[in-house]
């Protein structure tokens, strides 16, 4: 299998070389300010969609998880059905369905009019930068899938909390809601933090689906550059792919690094059981 993969890679590289994709002049386009601004704009739009999708997916994740953990069947069953549905449906189908929905376009247009009429200049800025049906079709679509995934992560984290924590909360006179919000959920989030941030990396990669609905994120910006930048050897598909791919890789690596750092900070000062580490040294002057 490795030999087949290596052979296919060598064949592809040779074809790229024959097409002149490795010529130095292919990279000259990136020296122009217009090209740099196009890539920067695509990166900003990618980060915008990513931040909105992460916030919405975490909110949906907590709501879905609360529903699935409820003892009331009227909440637990619909929440479970929604989670399984959005996990099963391909994200691109959800994004396309929202993009073609007049309800979403009407809601975004109404929100933009409200912002412009009631908030003045800040409202005009918000409407210009965020009131886009294409943006919200992408954001809501990937947030529904990733929210369902985050719900399962949180549910697994709650299941990993020792039952003694529940019993201790009830012994203190807390209600179930208080035990969950004050005792169990903080521990579950701390335990599952690496998985939560790993799912955020998936959310970041899902923003590239905006390419299919012409949302001008990084991948779509790269496509426009590759198709509209002519060189003596043709269009710079490979250089654009290298630049765009490198930006995605660097951003994902930064998120993974953040996950490791947060995990280290959470567990610093805790023992192997996740309890506060107690020093064995007695304070100066104690008997």
C-alpha positions in Angstrom: 0.0 0.0 0.0 2.9 2.4 0.9 4.5 1.7 -2.5 1.2 2.5 -4.4 0.8 5.7 -2.4 4.4 6.7 -3.0 4.1 5.9 -6.7 0.9 8.0 -7.0 2.5 10.9 -5.2 5.6 10.8 -7.5 3.4 10.7 -10.6 1.4 13.7 -9.4 4.6 15.7 -8.6 6.0 14.9 -12.1 2.8 16.0 -13.7 2.9 19.3 -11.7 6.5 19.8 -12.8 5.7 19.2 -16.5 2.9 21.8 -16.1 5.3 24.3 -14.8 3.7 24.5 -11.3 7.1 24.5 -9.6 8.5 27.4 -11.7 9.6 30.3 -9.5 7.5 32.7 -11.6 4.4 31.0 -10.3 5.0 32.5 -6.9 5.5 36.1 -8.1 1.8 36.8 -7.8 2.0 36.7 -4.0 4.2 39.8 -4.1 1.3 42.0 -5.2 -0.7 43.8 -2.5 -4.0 42.9 -4.1 -3.3 39.2 -3.9 -2.2 39.5 -0.3 -5.3 41.5 0.6 -7.5 38.8 -1.0 -5.9 36.1 1.1 -6.1 38.2 4.2 -9.8 38.9 3.6 -10.4 35.2 3.1 -8.7 34.4 6.3 -10.7 37.1 8.2 -14.0 35.7 6.8 -12.9 32.2 7.8 -12.1 33.3 11.3 -15.5 35.2 11.5 -17.4 32.1 10.5 -15.4 29.9 12.8 -15.9 32.1 15.9 -19.7 32.4 15.3 -20.0 28.7 14.6 -18.0 27.7 17.8 -20.1 30.0 20.0 -23.3 28.6 18.5 -22.2 25.0 18.6 -21.2 25.2 22.2 -24.6 26.7 23.1 -26.4 24.0 21.2 -24.1 21.4 22.7 -25.0 22.4 26.2 -28.7 22.5 25.3 -28.7 19.1 23.6 -26.7 17.6 26.4 -29.0 19.0 29.0 -32.0 17.5 27.1 -30.4 14.1 26.7 -29.5 14.0 30.4 -33.0 15.0 31.5 -35.1 12.5 33.4 -38.2 13.8 31.6 -39.0 11.8 28.4 -40.5 14.8 26.7 -37.1 16.5 26.8 -34.8 13.5 26.5 -36.4 11.9 23.4 -36.6 14.9 21.2 -33.0 16.0 22.2 -31.7 12.5 21.4 -33.5 12.5 18.1 -32.1 15.9 17.1 -28.5 14.9 18.1 -28.7 11.6 16.1 -30.2 13.4 13.1 -27.7 16.2 12.9 -24.8 13.8 13.4 -26.1 11.5 10.6 -26.8 14.2 8.0 -23.7 15.3 6.0 -22.8 18.9 6.9 -22.8 20.0 3.3 -26.5 19.0 2.9 -27.5 21.0 5.9 -25.5 24.0 4.7 -27.1 23.8 1.2 -30.6 23.4 2.7 -30.2 26.5 4.8 -28.7 28.4 1.9 -31.7 27.7 -0.2 -34.2 28.5 2.5 -36.1 31.8 2.1 -36.8 31.8 5.9 -33.1 32.3 6.7 -32.7 35.1 4.1 -35.8 36.9 5.4 -34.6 36.6 9.0 -31.1 37.9 8.2 -32.6 40.8 6.1 -35.0 41.7 8.9 -32.1 41.7 11.5 -30.0 43.9 9.2 -32.8 46.4 8.9 -33.3 46.4 12.6 -29.6 47.1 13.3 -29.4 49.9 10.8 -32.6 51.6 12.0 -32.0 51.3 15.8 -28.2 51.3 16.4 -26.9 54.0 14.0 -23.3 53.6 13.0 -22.5 50.5 15.1 -25.7 48.9 13.6 -24.6 49.8 10.1 -21.2 48.2 10.7 -22.7 45.0 12.2 -25.2 44.7 9.4 -22.5 45.2 6.7 -20.1 42.6 8.3 -22.4 40.0 9.7 -25.9 40.3 8.1 -25.1 37.9 5.2 -27.4 34.9 4.4 -24.5 33.0 3.0 -22.5 33.5 6.2 -25.3 32.4 8.5 -26.2 29.4 6.3 -22.6 28.2 6.7 -22.5 29.1 10.5 -25.8 27.5 11.4 -25.2 24.4 9.2 -21.8 23.6 10.8 -23.0 24.6 14.2 -25.9 22.1 14.2 -23.5 19.2 13.4 -20.8 20.3 15.7 -23.3 21.2 18.4 -24.6 17.6 18.3 -21.0 16.3 18.5 -20.2 18.6 21.5 -23.4 17.4 23.2 -22.1 13.8 23.1 -18.7 14.9 24.4 -20.4 16.7 27.3 -22.7 13.8 28.0 -19.7 11.5 28.1 -17.9 13.9 30.5 -20.9 14.0 32.9 -21.0 10.2 32.8 -17.3 10.1 33.8 -17.9 12.2 37.0 -17.9 9.9 40.0 -21.4 9.2 41.5 -20.0 10.4 44.8 -20.0 13.9 43.5 -23.8 13.7 42.9 -24.4 12.2 46.3 -22.3 14.9 48.0 -24.3 17.6 46.3 -27.6 16.1 47.3 -26.3 15.6 50.9 -25.7 19.4 51.0 -29.3 20.0 50.1 -28.8 21.0 46.5 -31.4 20.3 43.9 -30.5 18.4 40.7 -30.1 21.5 38.7 -27.8 23.0 41.2 -25.7 19.8 41.4 -25.4 19.7 37.7 -24.5 23.4 37.2 -22.3 23.9 40.2 -20.6 20.5 40.7 -20.9 18.1 37.8 -20.7 20.2 34.7 -17.5 22.1 35.7 -15.8 18.8 36.3 -17.1 17.3 33.1 -15.9 20.3 31.1 -12.5 20.1 32.6 -12.2 16.4 31.9 -13.4 16.7 28.3 -11.6 20.0 27.5 -9.1 18.4 25.0 -12.0 16.7 23.2 -14.0 19.9 23.1 -11.2 21.9 21.6 -10.4 19.0 19.1 -14.0 19.3 17.9 -13.4 23.1 17.5 -10.6 22.1 15.1 -13.2 20.1 13.1 -15.4 23.3 13.2 -12.6 25.3 11.7 -12.1 22.8 8.9 -15.8 22.7 8.2 -15.8 26.4 7.4 -14.2 25.4 4.0 -17.6 24.2 3.0 -18.5 27.8 2.4 -16.7 27.3 -0.9 -19.7 25.4 -2.2 -22.2 28.2 -1.5 -19.8 31.0 -2.6 -19.0 32.3 0.8 -15.7 34.1 0.4 -13.7 32.3 3.0 -10.1 31.2 2.6 -10.6 28.3 0.2 -12.9 30.3 -2.0 -10.5 33.2 -2.1 -7.7 30.8 -3.1 -9.9 29.5 -6.0 -10.5 33.0 -7.2 -6.8 33.7 -7.2 -5.9 30.5 -8.9 -8.4 31.1 -11.7 -7.7 34.8 -12.3 -4.0 35.0 -11.9 -2.3 34.2 -15.3 1.5 33.5 -15.5 3.6 32.4 -18.5 3.2 28.8 -17.4 -0.6 29.0 -16.7 -2.5 29.4 -13.5 -0.8 28.9 -10.2 -3.0 26.2 -8.7 -0.2 24.4 -6.8 1.3 27.6 -5.2 -2.2 28.8 -4.1 -2.9 25.3 -2.7 0.3 25.4 -0.8 -0.4 28.8 0.7 -4.1 28.2 1.6 -3.3 24.7 2.9 -0.5 26.1 5.1 -2.8 28.7 6.6 -5.3 26.0 7.5 -2.6 23.8 9.0 -1.1 26.6 11.1 -4.5 27.6 12.4 -5.4 24.0 13.4 -2.0 23.6 15.0 -2.6 26.7 17.1 -5.9 25.4 18.3 -4.3 22.0 19.2 -1.6 23.9 21.1 -4.2 25.8 22.9 -5.9 22.5 23.9 -2.6 21.2 25.3 -1.9 24.4 27.2 -5.4 24.6 28.7 -5.2 21.0 29.8 -1.9 21.6 31.4 -3.2 24.7 33.3 -6.3 22.8 34.4 -4.3 19.9 35.9 -1.5 22.0 37.3 -1.8 21.8 41.1 -4.1 18.7 40.9 -3.2 15.2 41.9 -3.8 12.1 39.9 -7.4 11.9 41.0 -8.2 15.4 39.9 -8.3 16.7 43.5 -6.4 19.8 44.8 -2.8 18.8 45.6 -2.0 19.3 49.3 1.5 20.1 50.4 3.0 17.7 52.9 5.1 20.4 54.4 3.8 22.0 57.6 3.7 25.8 57.8 6.6 27.5 59.5 5.9 27.9 63.2 3.3 25.1 63.4 3.6 22.4 66.0 
